[in-house]
Amino acid sequence: MQVLFSPHHAGHRPGQTFRHGCLVRNRDLPARADNILTALRQDGHALLEAPWHGMAPIAAVDTPEYLDFLRTAWGEWRKIEGASEDVFPDIFPVRGMDNGYPASIVGRAGYHMHDAWAPIGEHTWKAAIDAANLAVEAAERVLKGEHAVYALCRPSGQHAFPDMGGGNCFLNNAAIAAQHLRQGFGRVALIDVDVHHGNGSQGVFYRRDDVLFVSLHRDPIDYHPHFAGHAQERGEGTGLGYNLNLPLPARSGDDAFLAALETACTRIAAFEADALVVSLGVDAHEADPMAGLAVTYDGFRRIGARLAALGLPTVLAQEGGYNMDTIARCVAGTLAGFEGREATA
């Protein structure tokens, strides 16, 4: 399988984030992608960089206001006397207080970020657009006949909406890939296997019937993102019935996850999708610090094999995974399963 990567991901180096009211070390480290890349190189995958496709494929999903905010936020923020090194929103347009668009960077940071888990640094914009561009290139290669392409996207994208980021996400790489695939495929399915619900992806396609969104994740009743990912969220308007959430109890293992995946694949088959996008988070692993689910290495291999059995042209875009000792093996094992190989480690 072809693997797409960008060296510019390393410019995004968030130092800290908020967790339970405390400033703590951010888990989205460059080593996440570097470790995956090393493992996939050892596994014999073709490693490729992507030509620049311009902003049009990204702007097909994201609003002009939001893109302008991401491009300029760090520079404007650093003009504030005593401001933090990275952009951290500290006020949000809560219910009943969202009737205008703020002019100040402080207000716009809260308007365009739904939490304080996605600090914006000096090089975040470059890393984010490069990650999205990898997803576009993966979709372009699939449109031209490749059966499956993996995009090593960092930052991740599943929590990013068309006008809002959060949860270590800025641009929704998988959604951008799905939208790009629509140029040549009538119906596209997007399945998210990250431990967290893909609330941003759901938001992009919630009122559409041309892209089916399916998410398997730890039940958000007591887990991030808290306010989305429940089973009763089924879409709206023409999108009603084209959104499927499969929340799982805490620490569910291989059997429960794979049973839910079977339900997901049955729905994708009934949708008669022409192509598939996979939001490939591996933070559902039993040793991941997110501590949400308990999927094993072999479980990820089986996930890859089941998704391959759908027989669809496929883009796989990297999402979460935060244990530096396990992330590479989880990704390599998933790709091995997709290709019908035994995992090498």
N, C-alpha and C positions, 0 to 999 in steps of 0.2 A: 504494500500500500504506500502511495506517495504521502510524504509528511511535509507540511509547509510550516515554516518558522520565520521569525523576525528577530534579529539580534537587538533591536531597539526596545524590546520588552524590558530589558534590564535597566533602562532609564527610569522606569516607574519603581521607586523605592520608598514606599510609605513607611515612615519610621514608627508611628504609633497609631492607635485607634482607641475608641472608647469601648469598654466592656463592663457592664454592671456598675457604671458610674466612675470607673477608674481608667486612667490612661495606661494602656498596656502595649506591648510590642505587637505590631501588625504581623499577621501570619502570611500575608501575600508577598512572599519573598521571591526575588529572582531565581533562587535555587529551585523553586518549584518547576519552572520551565527548563532550566538547565539540566536537572536530573532526568526529566522525561526525555529530553533530546539525547542525552548520553545513552540511555537505555535503548531508545529506538534506533540509534546509530549501530549499537552492538547487535541489534536484532536484524540488521540488514535492510532497513527501510531506506528508500531514496529520500534524502533530505534536501528540500528545495526552498529558496526564497521566492517571494511573489513580486511580480511587477506591480506598479502603482496603477490602480483603476480609477483614481480620481474620487471626488466626494459624492458624485451622483448616486452610487449604490447605497451609500450611508444615508444621504439626504432623502432617499426613498422611504426610510423608516423614521428618521429623527427630524425634529422641528428645527427651523433656522435659528430660533431664539436659543434653543438648547445647545446647538453646535457652536454658536457664537460664545455662549457662556463657557463651555469647556475649553475653547481655544484661548480665551482671554482671562479666565478666572484667576490663575496663579499670579500673573503680572499685576492685576488690579488689587488682589488681596495683599500683596507684598508692599503696596503703597500705604497701607494702614499702619500707623505708628504702633509698634509693639505687637503686631500680628504674629501668629504662629508661622512656622516655616511652610507648612502645608495648609491648604484651605480646609477648614472645619466649619460646617454650618452650625449655628447655635440658636437659630430661631426658625420655626417652620410655619407654613400657612395651614393651621389646624382648622377644624370644622367651623364654618361661619366667618373665617378670616382669610378668604382666598379670592377676594373680589378685584384685585389689581395686580399689575406686574411691577415689582420694585425696580428702582433705578440703581440703588447702591449694590455693591458686590456682596455685602453682608446679607441683604434681603434676597438677592438672586441665588446665593449659595443655598439658602434654605428652601427657596422655591423649586430649585432644580435637583436637590438631593433629598431623598426620603429618609436618610439616617446619617449618622456620623461615622459610618463604617467604610467610607470611600474617600479618604483624604486625597486631595489633588495637589500634586507636586509640580516642580518646574517642567518635568519631561512626561507627565502623565498624558497630555494631549497627544504627543507623538506616539507613545506606546499604545494608546487606545485606538487611534485611527489605523495604526499598523495591524493591530489585532483584528479589527473589523475588515481590513483589506485582505488579510489571510483567509477569512471566511468567504469573502467575495471571490477570491482566486480559486478556493476549493470548489465553490459552486460553479464557477466558470469552467473548471476542468471536468466536472460532472456533466455539465451541459454539452460539452464537446465529446463525451463518450467514456470518460473514466468511470469505473463502477463505484469506487469508494475513495475518498480523499480525507485525510485527517489534518486539521488545522490546529496547531499548537498556540492557541490564543491566550495571551496574558496582557492586560487584565481580562478576567472573565466577563460574561455579559448577561447572564440569565436574569439578574435583578434590575436591569436597565430598561426603562420605558422610553417612548419616543421623546419625552421632554424631561426625563428625570432619571438620575442614577442612584446608586446605593449598594450596600453589601459588597464592596470591592469591585463593583461593575460600573461602567460608564457608557459604553455603546454595546448594544445587544448583538453580539457576533452571530449567534445562531439565527436570530430573527432576520438579520440582514442577509444571511445566506439563504434562508427560506424565501424571502422576498425576491432575491436575485434568481433563484431557481424557477420562480413563476414566469420568467421570460420564456421558458421552454417547456415547462410542465404545468398541466392544468390544475392538479391537486397535489399539495405538498403536506406531509405530516412532519411535525416537530415533536420529538419525544425527549423529555428531560429526565435523566436518571441521577442527577445530583441529589445529595441528602436534603437540600433545601428546595422548597417549591420555587419554580421559575416564574415568580410573580410578574416580572417585567415582560417575559415572553407571552404570558397569558394576556397582559394588558395590550400588547401590540395587536393580537389577533382575536380578541374576545368578541368582536362584533362582525367577524368574517367567516364565510363558509368555504373559502378556497384553501385555507390552511387549518388543518386539525392540530390542536395542541393537546398533548398528553404529558402529565407530570407524575412521577413516582417519587415520594419524599416522606420524610418524618412528619407526622401529624403536626400541623402548625398551631394546634390548640395550646401548646406550651413550648413552642419552638419557632425560631426565625423562619419566615418573615411575619408570623403571628396573625396578620390581617388578611391573608390570602392563602389559597391552597386547600380549601375545604371541599368536600365531595359535592356539596350542593351548588358549587360554582360551575355552571354548564354553558356559559356564553349568553349573549344578549342579541336581540334583533335577529338578523339573518345568521348570526353566529350561534344561536341557541342549539345546543346539541353537538357543537364542534369543539368543545372544551371538556376534557376529562381529567379530573384530579383523583389520584389514588393514594391518599395518605395512609401511612403505616405506623403502627405503634412503636414506641421507643425501643431501640435495640433489636428490632426485627432482623432476622438473619436471612440466609440464602433462600430457604424454602418460601418464606413469606414474600420476599422481594421478587423471586422468579414467578410465583403465582400471580402477583400483581402485574408483572411484565407480560405474562400470557394474556391477561385481560386487555392490557394495552395493545398488544400485537393483534388480537382479535378485532379490536375497534379500528386499528389502522387498516387491516385487511378489508373490513366492511366499508370503510371510507373510500376504498379503491384508490389509494394514493399512488401517484406516479413517481414520486421521489421522497426521500427521507432525510431529515436533519436530526442529528443526535447531539443534545447538550450533554457532553460526557464529563460529568463530575464524578470523582472517585472518593469524595469525602464520606460516602456511606460505608467505607471500609471499617472493619471492627476496631482498628487501632488508630483511626483518625481522631485528632483532638476535638473535632466537632461533636463526637460522642453521641451521634443521633441514631445510627443504625449499626448493624454488625455483619455486613457482607464480607465474605472471605475472598482471598485471591482467586480461588476456583470459581467463586460466584461471579466475579467480574468476567472471567473467561466465558462462562455460560451466558452471561448477559450479551457479550459480543456475538456469540454463536446464534443466539435466538434472534437478535436484530438482523443478522446476516440472512437468516432463513426467510425473512420477508421478501428477499430477492429484489430489493429496490436500489436504484442509484442513490448513493448515500454520501452526505457530508457529515463528518464528526468534528465537533468544535469543543475544545477543552474548556471545562468550567472549573469547579473546585477540586480540593484535595490538598491537605495541609500538613500531613506527616511526611517529612522529608525522607524518611527511611522506607516509606511504602508507596508513595505516589507513582513513582516510575514503574514499579512492578505491576501496579493496578492498571495503569494505562497500557503498558506493553501486553499484559495478559488479555485485556479487552480486545485489543487489535488482533492478537493471535487467535482468539476465539472467533472473531469476525472473519478471519481469513481461513478458518478451519485447521489451524495449527495448534499444537500443544504449546503452552507457555514455556519459555526457555528458562525461567527462574522460579 
